[in-house]
Amino acid sequence: MTLKFVLAPDSFKGSASASEICVAMEEGIRRVFPDSDVLHVPMADGGEGSTEAIVNATGGKFIQKTVQGPLGEQVEATIGIHGDGVTAVIEMATASGIQLVDPADRNPYLTTTYGTGELIRYCLDQGITSIILCIGGSATNDGGVGMAQALDYQFKDKDGHEIKQGGIHLKDIVSIDSSNAHKDLMACEICIASDVNNPLIGPEGASAVFGPQKGATPEMVQELDAALSNLDQIIQKSLKKSVGEIPGAGAAGGLGGGLLAFTNATLQRGVDLIVDATNLKEKLADADYCFTGEGQINF
């Protein structure tokens, strides 16, 4: 009898990717069961490795694009194209992630999601009609405003000028104009993959909970939360939506809320989305064993 093993680990952060863990697991299995059937299904939860998991599972491809990084520099970001050819997979961290900013330079007053918006724009221009947007690991606290600016939303201050990029400048917004937004944006089905349930604002919000790891002092946290609160009020006024208290709106420095406000996006637990996209349940149906894991390896 041939045993079937399904290997479905997440990454061991700082140690090995999910794909590398699968290889190591298979090596161990074949030492004991050399003739076994071993299936690799690398997993993720909406953060690091999500694009790789979905693209590899569906026989898709990867595209590299040069976009604006968190502090305005040019970075090389990755877009995954699902095997169906009409769905894109984007990890916002490849364009706007905290790993792109040296610790000494992290400043959520200034960081922007503009590059993430550029990735979305590229997908729309290529005729993509569905996007899975994974929003873990951000360097930002701009409520997705930078992303929306890249898609031609306009955020005006009291003098009628476009606000500057960065989380602190959300306090200057007095109006939002969506009339020139990308023509295909609202027709695109965007699914937000996240494992965060924090609201946009307040003591459990984006600024208070995640701001410090992005370089925010206690004083900055208060100002950034007030700026996001102003954004939510203007969204209510200009777009007739309210996102401030929605669970998950605080993910990625408020990008979750921005996507809900500025697109027709829906939120979904990242791990559930990856399980569906990789058809893990079907692959487990006739398996004898499933190996999984997550975390890191300590030496």
Backbone as CSV, one residue per row, in Angstrom:
resi,resn,N_x,N_y,N_z,CA_x,CA_y,CA_z,C_x,C_y,C_z
1,MET,0.842,-1.195,0.000,0.000,0.000,0.000,0.884,1.255,0.000
2,THR,0.605,2.169,-0.940,1.343,3.428,-1.021,0.663,4.480,-0.161
3,LEU,1.405,5.057,0.748,0.863,6.099,1.615,0.918,7.453,0.918
4,LYS,-0.128,8.247,1.150,-0.159,9.599,0.612,0.016,10.606,1.740
5,PHE,1.023,11.477,1.585,1.291,12.546,2.536,1.011,13.892,1.869
6,VAL,0.231,14.732,2.525,0.030,16.115,2.080,0.812,17.025,3.025
7,LEU,1.701,17.811,2.456,2.548,18.706,3.247,2.032,20.128,3.079
8,ALA,1.506,20.701,4.176,0.843,22.009,4.095,1.300,22.939,5.219
9,PRO,2.600,23.238,5.294,3.068,24.161,6.325,2.989,25.619,5.872
10,ASP,2.918,26.514,6.837,3.167,27.933,6.585,4.681,28.127,6.674
11,SER,5.151,29.349,6.447,6.582,29.618,6.557,7.038,29.568,8.011
12,PHE,8.309,29.258,8.203,8.943,29.383,9.507,9.761,30.668,9.445
13,LYS,9.144,31.762,9.877,9.674,33.095,9.629,11.116,33.243,10.120
14,GLY,11.938,33.798,9.235,13.332,33.985,9.565,14.169,32.734,9.434
15,SER,13.515,31.621,9.107,14.226,30.348,9.021,14.093,29.706,7.636
16,ALA,12.861,29.560,7.167,12.643,28.896,5.881,11.256,29.231,5.363
17,SER,11.139,29.278,4.035,9.837,29.509,3.412,8.985,28.258,3.514
18,ALA,7.698,28.391,3.240,6.805,27.234,3.265,7.248,26.171,2.261
19,SER,7.704,26.617,1.095,8.173,25.655,0.086,9.411,24.908,0.566
20,GLU,10.318,25.625,1.211,11.529,24.979,1.731,11.195,23.986,2.838
21,ILE,10.206,24.326,3.671,9.778,23.408,4.724,9.192,22.140,4.110
22,CYS,8.436,22.284,3.021,7.888,21.105,2.339,9.011,20.185,1.866
23,VAL,10.060,20.759,1.299,11.186,19.958,0.818,11.831,19.199,1.972
24,ALA,12.031,19.889,3.100,12.641,19.244,4.266,11.754,18.128,4.804
25,MET,10.443,18.380,4.844,9.515,17.352,5.306,9.572,16.114,4.411
26,GLU,9.595,16.343,3.104,9.614,15.202,2.186,10.887,14.381,2.354
27,GLU,12.018,15.060,2.559,13.267,14.332,2.765,13.148,13.383,3.960
28,GLY,12.543,13.879,5.051,12.367,13.039,6.227,11.423,11.883,5.979
29,ILE,10.322,12.162,5.271,9.336,11.110,4.996,9.957,9.994,4.158
30,ARG,10.727,10.364,3.144,11.258,9.358,2.216,12.359,8.503,2.839
31,ARG,12.910,8.956,3.941,13.860,8.105,4.647,13.161,6.879,5.246
32,VAL,11.891,7.048,5.580,11.119,5.964,6.206,10.195,5.290,5.202
33,PHE,9.578,6.104,4.325,8.627,5.584,3.329,9.081,6.035,1.932
34,PRO,10.091,5.412,1.389,10.680,5.884,0.125,9.729,5.843,-1.066
35,ASP,8.723,5.005,-1.025,7.812,4.878,-2.168,6.480,5.605,-1.957
36,SER,6.428,6.482,-0.975,5.179,7.171,-0.663,4.858,8.244,-1.707
37,ASP,3.589,8.635,-1.718,3.111,9.721,-2.582,3.104,10.993,-1.738
38,VAL,3.952,11.969,-2.100,4.107,13.181,-1.291,3.673,14.394,-2.111
39,LEU,2.691,15.136,-1.594,2.151,16.296,-2.293,2.467,17.567,-1.510
40,HIS,3.119,18.523,-2.171,3.458,19.797,-1.534,2.327,20.800,-1.746
41,VAL,1.814,21.358,-0.654,0.808,22.428,-0.731,1.230,23.541,0.245
42,PRO,2.260,24.335,-0.086,2.720,25.389,0.826,1.579,26.348,1.159
43,MET,1.471,26.708,2.431,0.369,27.531,2.883,0.845,28.924,3.310
44,ALA,-0.125,29.807,3.554,0.120,31.158,4.054,-1.184,31.645,4.669
45,ASP,-1.137,32.814,5.306,-2.340,33.319,5.972,-2.737,34.718,5.499
46,GLY,-2.273,35.087,4.312,-2.541,36.427,3.806,-1.333,37.331,3.911
47,GLY,-0.279,36.839,4.528,0.954,37.602,4.630,2.012,37.039,3.716
48,GLU,3.242,37.016,4.210,4.382,36.531,3.445,4.135,35.126,2.907
49,GLY,4.424,34.954,1.618,4.298,33.641,0.993,2.959,33.361,0.349
50,SER,1.997,34.272,0.500,0.653,34.018,-0.036,0.643,33.956,-1.555
51,THR,1.345,34.881,-2.194,1.388,34.876,-3.660,2.014,33.594,-4.172
52,GLU,3.132,33.222,-3.588,3.814,31.991,-3.997,2.909,30.783,-3.834
53,ALA,2.197,30.713,-2.704,1.331,29.557,-2.445,0.249,29.427,-3.502
54,ILE,-0.406,30.541,-3.822,-1.519,30.491,-4.772,-1.033,30.257,-6.196
55,VAL,0.008,30.979,-6.602,0.491,30.863,-7.980,1.041,29.467,-8.252
56,ASN,1.834,28.949,-7.329,2.394,27.614,-7.538,1.323,26.541,-7.544
57,ALA,0.302,26.710,-6.688,-0.758,25.703,-6.615,-1.633,25.687,-7.859
58,THR,-1.700,26.818,-8.560,-2.603,26.914,-9.710,-1.869,26.940,-11.046
59,GLY,-0.550,26.796,-11.014,0.208,26.806,-12.263,0.248,28.169,-12.910
60,GLY,0.304,29.219,-12.101,0.335,30.583,-12.624,1.742,31.069,-12.907
61,LYS,1.905,32.382,-12.915,3.212,32.969,-13.219,3.425,34.224,-12.372
62,PHE,4.667,34.708,-12.354,5.023,35.891,-11.591,5.470,36.997,-12.538
63,ILE,5.125,38.235,-12.172,5.526,39.415,-12.945,6.209,40.393,-12.005
64,GLN,7.320,40.960,-12.430,8.031,41.971,-11.648,7.696,43.359,-12.170
65,LYS,7.409,44.280,-11.261,7.122,45.659,-11.640,7.891,46.612,-10.729
66,THR,8.398,47.686,-11.313,9.056,48.738,-10.535,8.001,49.751,-10.116
67,VAL,7.891,49.971,-8.804,6.879,50.881,-8.273,7.498,51.733,-7.170
68,GLN,6.709,52.662,-6.662,7.167,53.519,-5.574,7.124,52.761,-4.257
69,GLY,8.221,52.813,-3.528,8.289,52.171,-2.230,7.690,53.017,-1.125
70,PRO,7.775,52.560,0.109,7.114,53.249,1.226,7.550,54.693,1.440
71,LEU,8.810,54.993,1.140,9.328,56.348,1.354,9.649,57.055,0.048
72,GLY,9.053,56.578,-1.052,9.201,57.266,-2.329,10.278,56.714,-3.229
73,GLU,11.079,55.786,-2.711,12.125,55.181,-3.522,11.519,54.167,-4.484
74,GLN,12.277,53.789,-5.507,11.819,52.787,-6.447,12.164,51.387,-5.923
75,VAL,11.183,50.482,-5.988,11.398,49.106,-5.537,10.865,48.143,-6.583
76,GLU,11.399,46.922,-6.572,10.918,45.862,-7.450,9.876,45.039,-6.699
77,ALA,8.657,45.054,-7.176,7.559,44.342,-6.526,7.077,43.207,-7.427
78,THR,6.385,42.258,-6.816,5.938,41.068,-7.537,4.419,40.987,-7.594
79,ILE,3.914,40.660,-8.760,2.501,40.344,-8.946,2.408,38.883,-9.372
80,GLY,1.515,38.151,-8.760,1.262,36.785,-9.184,0.020,36.729,-10.065
81,ILE,0.100,35.975,-11.128,-1.071,35.760,-11.985,-1.531,34.314,-11.782
82,HIS,-2.730,34.178,-11.259,-3.361,32.878,-10.999,-3.403,32.058,-12.280
83,GLY,-3.438,30.753,-12.132,-3.507,29.880,-13.292,-4.716,30.106,-14.177
84,ASP,-5.766,30.768,-13.644,-6.942,31.040,-14.478,-6.728,32.189,-15.451
85,GLY,-5.637,32.946,-15.283,-5.289,34.017,-16.206,-6.029,35.316,-16.008
86,VAL,-7.041,35.343,-15.151,-7.823,36.570,-14.964,-7.776,37.079,-13.527
87,THR,-7.105,36.342,-12.654,-6.998,36.727,-11.249,-5.542,37.036,-10.922
88,ALA,-5.332,38.175,-10.274,-3.986,38.548,-9.827,-3.892,38.350,-8.324
89,VAL,-2.685,38.080,-7.861,-2.411,37.960,-6.436,-1.318,38.969,-6.092
90,ILE,-1.624,39.868,-5.161,-0.687,40.919,-4.779,-0.430,40.849,-3.282
91,GLU,0.826,40.817,-2.895,1.206,41.024,-1.501,1.631,42.475,-1.361
92,MET,0.844,43.268,-0.624,1.170,44.685,-0.534,2.568,44.916,0.018
93,ALA,3.087,43.979,0.810,4.395,44.149,1.422,5.521,44.217,0.396
94,THR,5.311,43.654,-0.809,6.373,43.734,-1.809,6.547,45.148,-2.334
95,ALA,5.529,45.974,-2.197,5.610,47.374,-2.618,5.667,48.341,-1.452
96,SER,4.983,48.009,-0.341,4.806,48.948,0.763,5.127,48.317,2.112
97,GLY,5.994,47.313,2.110,6.241,46.546,3.319,7.308,47.100,4.233
98,ILE,7.213,46.722,5.496,8.141,47.210,6.505,9.567,46.724,6.252
99,GLN,9.714,45.580,5.584,11.048,45.049,5.317,11.804,45.900,4.302
100,LEU,11.102,46.807,3.628,11.730,47.682,2.635,12.331,48.940,3.254
101,VAL,12.101,49.137,4.541,12.567,50.357,5.219,13.523,49.978,6.343
102,ASP,14.708,50.565,6.337,15.653,50.325,7.426,15.034,50.770,8.749
103,PRO,15.284,50.027,9.822,14.690,50.376,11.117,14.865,51.838,11.517
104,ALA,16.021,52.414,11.229,16.277,53.808,11.614,15.428,54.795,10.813
105,ASP,14.917,54.357,9.668,14.157,55.257,8.785,12.648,55.059,8.861
106,ARG,12.183,54.141,9.696,10.741,53.860,9.751,9.994,55.026,10.357
107,ASN,9.009,55.522,9.608,8.285,56.722,10.023,6.888,56.707,9.409
108,PRO,5.876,56.244,10.152,4.518,56.163,9.589,3.884,57.516,9.315
109,TYR,4.511,58.608,9.761,4.076,59.933,9.308,4.212,60.053,7.795
110,LEU,5.243,59.399,7.231,5.638,59.651,5.849,5.404,58.484,4.896
111,THR,5.341,57.254,5.404,5.243,56.098,4.508,3.886,56.047,3.808
112,THR,3.894,55.486,2.611,2.710,55.507,1.753,2.452,54.164,1.089
113,THR,1.194,53.916,0.788,0.791,52.711,0.047,0.677,52.978,-1.456
114,TYR,1.272,54.056,-1.918,1.150,54.432,-3.336,1.587,53.291,-4.256
115,GLY,2.686,52.632,-3.918,3.181,51.548,-4.765,2.208,50.396,-4.880
116,THR,1.476,50.112,-3.801,0.445,49.071,-3.859,-0.635,49.466,-4.864
117,GLY,-1.002,50.741,-4.865,-1.956,51.230,-5.849,-1.444,51.102,-7.273
118,GLU,-0.147,51.306,-7.451,0.435,51.140,-8.788,0.326,49.688,-9.262
119,LEU,0.487,48.743,-8.352,0.327,47.338,-8.725,-1.114,47.049,-9.133
120,ILE,-2.066,47.595,-8.384,-3.475,47.416,-8.736,-3.751,48.040,-10.105
121,ARG,-3.222,49.238,-10.338,-3.429,49.920,-11.628,-2.889,49.062,-12.774
122,TYR,-1.714,48.504,-12.598,-1.142,47.664,-13.655,-2.084,46.498,-13.963
123,CYS,-2.598,45.855,-12.924,-3.510,44.728,-13.132,-4.758,45.153,-13.895
124,LEU,-5.329,46.274,-13.511,-6.526,46.766,-14.199,-6.227,47.066,-15.665
125,ASP,-5.063,47.652,-15.933,-4.685,47.981,-17.311,-4.468,46.727,-18.159
126,GLN,-4.171,45.607,-17.502,-3.963,44.352,-18.227,-5.252,43.548,-18.384
127,GLY,-6.366,44.111,-17.937,-7.647,43.432,-18.081,-7.962,42.442,-16.979
128,ILE,-7.206,42.477,-15.898,-7.486,41.606,-14.753,-8.828,42.001,-14.140
129,THR,-9.657,41.025,-13.849,-10.993,41.308,-13.315,-11.167,40.870,-11.866
130,SER,-10.150,40.216,-11.304,-10.231,39.753,-9.927,-8.841,39.855,-9.302
131,ILE,-8.776,40.390,-8.086,-7.500,40.549,-7.393,-7.628,40.000,-5.978
132,ILE,-6.703,39.144,-5.595,-6.541,38.736,-4.206,-5.434,39.598,-3.642
133,LEU,-5.753,40.442,-2.681,-4.795,41.403,-2.147,-4.440,41.021,-0.713
134,CYS,-3.219,40.585,-0.508,-2.741,40.140,0.796,-2.068,41.320,1.490
135,ILE,-2.532,41.669,2.699,-2.135,42.969,3.237,-1.364,42.887,4.550
136,GLY,-0.597,41.825,4.749,0.234,41.748,5.937,1.579,42.428,5.748
137,GLY,2.206,42.844,6.862,3.586,43.318,6.845,3.825,44.711,6.324
138,SER,2.904,45.628,6.541,3.042,46.975,5.978,3.987,47.854,6.778
139,ALA,4.519,48.880,6.099,5.308,49.931,6.741,4.485,51.191,6.940
140,THR,3.208,51.122,6.635,2.387,52.319,6.436,1.307,52.515,7.483
141,ASN,0.786,53.750,7.501,-0.338,54.087,8.384,-1.183,55.160,7.702
142,ASP,-1.371,54.998,6.391,-2.025,56.054,5.612,-3.457,55.733,5.210
143,GLY,-4.040,54.691,5.816,-5.440,54.386,5.536,-5.743,54.037,4.092
144,GLY,-4.705,53.644,3.331,-4.914,53.317,1.927,-5.048,54.517,1.019
145,VAL,-4.804,55.704,1.545,-4.939,56.914,0.727,-3.898,56.938,-0.386
146,GLY,-2.660,56.549,-0.081,-1.644,56.488,-1.124,-2.048,55.540,-2.239
147,MET,-2.572,54.381,-1.871,-3.072,53.432,-2.859,-4.129,54.073,-3.742
148,ALA,-5.064,54.791,-3.121,-6.142,55.429,-3.883,-5.615,56.565,-4.758
149,GLN,-4.601,57.293,-4.290,-4.009,58.351,-5.111,-3.412,57.781,-6.392
150,ALA,-2.800,56.605,-6.300,-2.236,55.965,-7.490,-3.319,55.555,-8.475
151,LEU,-4.553,55.456,-7.983,-5.690,55.089,-8.834,-6.541,56.301,-9.186
152,ASP,-5.959,57.493,-8.982,-6.531,58.782,-9.400,-7.687,59.282,-8.548
153,TYR,-7.807,58.801,-7.317,-8.627,59.501,-6.340,-7.910,60.796,-5.986
154,GLN,-8.690,61.823,-5.630,-8.096,63.091,-5.212,-8.534,63.406,-3.785
155,PHE,-7.555,63.778,-2.959,-7.780,64.106,-1.556,-7.331,65.560,-1.343
156,LYS,-8.286,66.447,-1.191,-7.989,67.881,-1.179,-7.941,68.438,0.240
157,ASP,-7.036,69.427,0.432,-6.981,70.149,1.706,-7.871,71.377,1.622
158,LYS,-7.857,72.216,2.658,-8.765,73.375,2.721,-8.505,74.394,1.622
159,ASP,-7.312,74.357,1.026,-6.981,75.277,-0.056,-7.217,74.675,-1.432
160,GLY,-7.768,73.459,-1.449,-8.046,72.802,-2.725,-6.864,72.096,-3.339
161,HIS,-5.786,71.929,-2.574,-4.597,71.261,-3.073,-4.593,69.780,-2.676
162,GLU,-3.973,68.966,-3.503,-3.818,67.551,-3.173,-2.903,67.413,-1.958
163,ILE,-3.308,66.565,-1.005,-2.487,66.390,0.189,-1.199,65.655,-0.154
164,LYS,-0.199,65.812,0.692,1.054,65.084,0.529,0.866,63.630,0.975
165,GLN,1.790,62.790,0.555,1.736,61.378,0.919,2.186,61.171,2.360
166,GLY,1.598,60.173,3.021,1.987,59.838,4.374,0.846,59.953,5.357
167,GLY,0.919,59.159,6.428,-0.181,59.078,7.380,-0.519,60.367,8.083
168,ILE,0.454,61.204,8.366,0.179,62.425,9.111,-0.662,63.402,8.306
169,HIS,-0.576,63.339,6.978,-1.278,64.303,6.139,-2.761,63.984,5.964
170,LEU,-3.211,62.842,6.506,-4.647,62.555,6.464,-5.436,63.578,7.271
171,LYS,-4.784,64.223,8.214,-5.460,65.244,9.033,-5.857,66.456,8.206
172,ASP,-5.235,66.628,7.033,-5.484,67.809,6.201,-6.623,67.612,5.209
173,ILE,-7.154,66.396,5.102,-8.176,66.121,4.091,-9.500,66.784,4.478
174,VAL,-10.073,67.515,3.537,-11.410,68.081,3.742,-12.411,67.553,2.719
175,SER,-11.913,66.934,1.636,-12.829,66.362,0.645,-12.126,65.263,-0.138
176,ILE,-12.928,64.333,-0.658,-12.434,63.227,-1.485,-13.208,63.255,-2.799
177,ASP,-12.488,63.238,-3.909,-13.096,63.258,-5.235,-12.763,61.954,-5.949
178,SER,-13.778,61.167,-6.237,-13.573,59.882,-6.909,-13.939,59.921,-8.388
179,SER,-14.234,61.108,-8.898,-14.773,61.210,-10.256,-13.770,60.788,-11.327
180,ASN,-12.474,60.900,-11.033,-11.467,60.532,-12.019,-10.797,59.190,-11.715
181,ALA,-11.339,58.439,-10.762,-10.736,57.152,-10.396,-10.700,56.209,-11.596
182,HIS,-9.753,55.300,-11.582,-9.561,54.365,-12.697,-10.893,53.763,-13.124
183,LYS,-11.154,53.791,-14.414,-12.466,53.417,-14.945,-12.854,51.965,-14.663
184,ASP,-11.876,51.097,-14.459,-12.184,49.685,-14.253,-12.130,49.270,-12.787
185,LEU,-11.866,50.219,-11.890,-11.639,49.869,-10.493,-12.872,49.233,-9.848
186,MET,-14.011,49.851,-9.996,-15.202,49.369,-9.307,-15.745,48.071,-9.898
187,ALA,-15.344,47.752,-11.119,-15.798,46.506,-11.738,-14.906,45.328,-11.361
188,CYS,-13.777,45.625,-10.733,-12.835,44.575,-10.369,-13.215,43.986,-9.007
189,GLU,-13.253,42.673,-8.925,-13.550,41.983,-7.676,-12.259,41.862,-6.865
190,ILE,-12.183,42.582,-5.756,-10.987,42.571,-4.918,-11.316,41.871,-3.604
191,CYS,-10.556,40.845,-3.301,-10.722,40.117,-2.046,-9.507,40.403,-1.176
192,ILE,-9.741,40.978,-0.003,-8.672,41.327,0.924,-8.378,40.129,1.808
193,ALA,-7.151,39.647,1.750,-6.730,38.533,2.598,-5.974,39.088,3.793
194,SER,-6.516,38.859,4.990,-5.898,39.407,6.193,-6.178,38.501,7.381
195,ASP,-5.259,38.510,8.357,-5.499,37.762,9.590,-5.648,38.706,10.775
196,VAL,-6.008,39.971,10.493,-6.124,41.010,11.518,-7.569,41.462,11.624
197,ASN,-8.093,41.572,12.841,-9.478,41.996,13.060,-9.596,43.386,13.676
198,ASN,-8.500,44.118,13.744,-8.524,45.430,14.390,-9.319,46.434,13.577
199,PRO,-10.044,47.341,14.259,-10.738,48.414,13.556,-9.742,49.468,13.079
200,LEU,-10.230,50.432,12.355,-9.362,51.477,11.809,-8.817,52.385,12.900
201,ILE,-9.674,52.793,13.820,-9.312,53.812,14.804,-9.597,53.330,16.226
202,GLY,-9.056,54.076,17.203,-9.316,53.774,18.602,-8.180,53.000,19.243
203,PRO,-8.354,52.594,20.507,-7.280,51.924,21.257,-6.864,50.574,20.690
204,GLU,-7.716,49.934,19.905,-7.364,48.682,19.243,-7.144,48.886,17.751
205,GLY,-7.039,50.145,17.327,-6.948,50.459,15.916,-5.556,50.359,15.335
206,ALA,-5.449,50.740,14.064,-4.206,50.595,13.309,-3.036,51.319,13.961
207,SER,-3.252,52.557,14.383,-2.154,53.360,14.920,-1.689,52.849,16.272
208,ALA,-2.643,52.587,17.172,-2.301,52.197,18.541,-1.629,50.836,18.606
209,VAL,-2.124,49.885,17.835,-1.630,48.514,17.942,-0.385,48.282,17.084
210,PHE,-0.396,48.802,15.858,0.687,48.490,14.937,1.638,49.658,14.682
211,GLY,1.238,50.869,15.051,2.089,52.032,14.819,3.475,51.938,15.429
212,PRO,3.597,51.500,16.694,4.923,51.453,17.317,5.937,50.591,16.575
213,GLN,5.511,49.472,16.010,6.461,48.620,15.298,6.896,49.244,13.978
214,LYS,6.176,50.291,13.558,6.523,50.988,12.319,7.275,52.289,12.585
215,GLY,7.626,52.509,13.855,8.426,53.674,14.205,7.690,54.780,14.913
216,ALA,6.442,54.568,15.303,5.649,55.625,15.936,5.914,55.704,17.442
217,THR,6.149,56.906,17.925,6.226,57.150,19.366,4.803,57.266,19.905
218,PRO,4.621,57.269,21.250,3.269,57.443,21.797,2.585,58.715,21.304
219,GLU,3.352,59.789,21.166,2.769,61.042,20.671,2.341,60.894,19.207
220,MET,3.160,60.211,18.412,2.821,59.981,17.008,1.582,59.115,16.882
221,VAL,1.452,58.107,17.745,0.282,57.240,17.714,-0.992,58.060,17.864
222,GLN,-1.002,58.991,18.807,-2.185,59.828,19.028,-2.499,60.665,17.793
223,GLU,-1.468,61.257,17.183,-1.687,62.091,15.999,-2.145,61.260,14.801
224,LEU,-1.546,60.094,14.645,-1.931,59.240,13.523,-3.356,58.724,13.670
225,ASP,-3.755,58.401,14.902,-5.122,57.945,15.132,-6.111,59.065,14.833
226,ALA,-5.766,60.280,15.235,-6.631,61.432,14.937,-6.719,61.656,13.425
227,ALA,-5.602,61.448,12.721,-5.595,61.631,11.270,-6.482,60.587,10.592
228,LEU,-6.406,59.329,11.055,-7.277,58.290,10.504,-8.743,58.559,10.842
229,SER,-8.984,59.100,12.017,-10.350,59.456,12.387,-10.900,60.525,11.450
230,ASN,-10.052,61.503,11.115,-10.480,62.529,10.163,-10.773,61.898,8.805
231,LEU,-9.917,60.970,8.370,-10.155,60.291,7.103,-11.511,59.603,7.114
232,ASP,-11.821,58.891,8.204,-13.100,58.192,8.284,-14.268,59.164,8.198
233,GLN,-14.143,60.309,8.847,-15.215,61.311,8.797,-15.411,61.849,7.384
234,ILE,-14.299,62.081,6.673,-14.410,62.601,5.305,-14.928,61.522,4.357
235,ILE,-14.558,60.278,4.602,-15.128,59.181,3.808,-16.643,59.149,3.968
236,GLN,-17.107,59.303,5.203,-18.548,59.339,5.441,-19.198,60.493,4.696
237,LYS,-18.544,61.642,4.719,-19.098,62.841,4.096,-19.072,62.751,2.570
238,SER,-17.950,62.318,2.016,-17.761,62.360,0.565,-18.225,61.100,-0.149
239,LEU,-18.094,59.937,0.499,-18.386,58.669,-0.171,-19.584,57.938,0.425
240,LYS,-20.131,58.484,1.503,-21.309,57.904,2.160,-21.048,56.480,2.654
241,LYS,-19.847,56.243,3.121,-19.480,54.969,3.730,-18.856,55.252,5.092
242,SER,-18.884,54.255,5.961,-18.215,54.369,7.254,-17.414,53.097,7.491
243,VAL,-16.106,53.253,7.688,-15.251,52.073,7.820,-14.496,52.033,9.152
244,GLY,-14.637,53.066,9.977,-13.820,53.204,11.172,-13.904,52.062,12.153
245,GLU,-15.067,51.439,12.289,-15.256,50.407,13.304,-15.331,48.999,12.730
246,ILE,-15.133,48.842,11.426,-15.242,47.522,10.808,-14.051,46.660,11.213
247,PRO,-14.282,45.458,11.746,-13.164,44.568,12.060,-12.324,44.291,10.815
248,GLY,-11.029,44.482,10.931,-10.133,44.283,9.800,-9.790,45.551,9.061
249,ALA,-10.543,46.638,9.314,-10.256,47.897,8.625,-8.900,48.455,9.020
250,GLY,-8.411,48.088,10.208,-7.123,48.592,10.668,-5.929,47.815,10.152
251,ALA,-6.159,46.765,9.398,-5.047,45.978,8.869,-4.180,46.820,7.950
252,ALA,-2.865,46.573,8.004,-1.897,47.247,7.130,-1.994,48.762,7.240
253,GLY,-2.057,49.247,8.478,-2.096,50.687,8.684,-3.335,51.349,8.128
254,GLY,-4.442,50.592,8.129,-5.701,51.133,7.619,-5.941,50.869,6.154
255,LEU,-5.035,50.142,5.491,-5.275,49.799,4.083,-6.552,48.984,3.942
256,GLY,-6.825,48.129,4.932,-8.074,47.368,4.890,-9.281,48.286,4.782
257,GLY,-9.318,49.320,5.624,-10.416,50.281,5.574,-10.434,51.064,4.283
258,GLY,-9.248,51.456,3.798,-9.182,52.193,2.543,-9.710,51.393,1.374
259,LEU,-9.381,50.112,1.330,-9.889,49.265,0.252,-11.407,49.135,0.316
260,LEU,-11.949,49.022,1.534,-13.401,48.947,1.682,-14.071,50.246,1.261
261,ALA,-13.380,51.361,1.479,-13.953,52.668,1.148,-13.798,53.030,-0.324
262,PHE,-12.640,52.730,-0.901,-12.296,53.243,-2.227,-12.473,52.236,-3.351
263,THR,-12.788,50.980,-3.013,-13.029,49.948,-4.021,-14.263,49.153,-3.601
264,ASN,-14.579,48.128,-4.356,-15.684,47.224,-3.993,-15.155,45.970,-3.302
265,ALA,-14.085,46.121,-2.531,-13.414,44.987,-1.911,-14.240,44.362,-0.793
266,THR,-13.956,43.102,-0.540,-14.511,42.385,0.603,-13.355,41.805,1.416
267,LEU,-13.568,41.654,2.719,-12.565,41.092,3.611,-12.777,39.598,3.809
268,GLN,-11.689,38.847,3.853,-11.764,37.419,4.123,-10.543,37.011,4.930
269,ARG,-10.716,36.056,5.844,-9.577,35.538,6.583,-8.563,34.974,5.598
270,GLY,-7.316,35.417,5.767,-6.290,35.026,4.814,-6.115,33.531,4.675
271,VAL,-6.108,32.821,5.794,-5.868,31.380,5.728,-7.010,30.665,5.005
272,ASP,-8.244,31.133,5.196,-9.372,30.513,4.498,-9.249,30.709,2.991
273,LEU,-8.820,31.896,2.604,-8.677,32.203,1.182,-7.603,31.319,0.555
274,ILE,-6.477,31.148,1.261,-5.396,30.324,0.724,-5.828,28.860,0.638
275,VAL,-6.544,28.387,1.655,-7.055,27.011,1.626,-7.937,26.791,0.403
276,ASP,-8.811,27.763,0.118,-9.698,27.642,-1.045,-8.910,27.702,-2.351
277,ALA,-7.979,28.659,-2.427,-7.243,28.877,-3.677,-6.353,27.690,-4.033
278,THR,-5.848,26.994,-3.028,-4.963,25.850,-3.279,-5.703,24.517,-3.333
279,ASN,-7.031,24.559,-3.137,-7.844,23.334,-3.123,-7.334,22.321,-2.098
280,LEU,-6.929,22.843,-0.934,-6.349,21.968,0.086,-7.327,20.880,0.531
281,LYS,-8.587,21.233,0.723,-9.556,20.250,1.214,-9.680,19.068,0.252
282,GLU,-9.712,19.359,-1.037,-9.821,18.285,-2.018,-8.574,17.399,-2.003
283,LYS,-7.420,18.035,-1.822,-6.169,17.280,-1.826,-6.024,16.416,-0.580
284,LEU,-6.725,16.801,0.479,-6.675,16.025,1.716,-7.637,14.836,1.717
285,ALA,-8.565,14.825,0.780,-9.674,13.859,0.824,-9.199,12.411,0.898
286,ASP,-8.153,12.064,0.172,-7.686,10.670,0.170,-6.297,10.541,0.776
287,ALA,-5.882,11.537,1.568,-4.553,11.508,2.179,-4.537,10.618,3.419
288,ASP,-3.412,9.990,3.663,-3.228,9.214,4.896,-2.716,10.109,6.028
289,TYR,-1.867,11.073,5.674,-1.303,11.980,6.671,-1.177,13.388,6.085
290,CYS,-1.342,14.379,6.965,-1.072,15.776,6.601,-0.090,16.334,7.617
291,PHE,1.004,16.900,7.136,1.976,17.570,7.998,1.852,19.068,7.790
292,THR,1.805,19.808,8.895,1.748,21.265,8.810,2.647,21.851,9.892
293,GLY,2.687,23.168,10.000,3.530,23.833,10.999,3.677,25.300,10.662
294,GLU,4.136,26.057,11.640,4.335,27.508,11.458,5.229,27.997,12.585
295,GLY,5.896,29.115,12.364,6.684,29.727,13.415,8.109,29.968,12.987
296,GLN,9.072,29.472,13.775,10.460,29.606,13.403,11.244,28.468,14.044
297,ILE,12.469,28.288,13.579,13.337,27.259,14.112,14.385,27.945,14.970
298,ASN,14.474,27.574,16.217,15.437,28.173,17.130,16.671,27.288,17.262
299,PHE,17.821,27.920,17.178,19.068,27.167,17.296,19.769,27.529,18.605
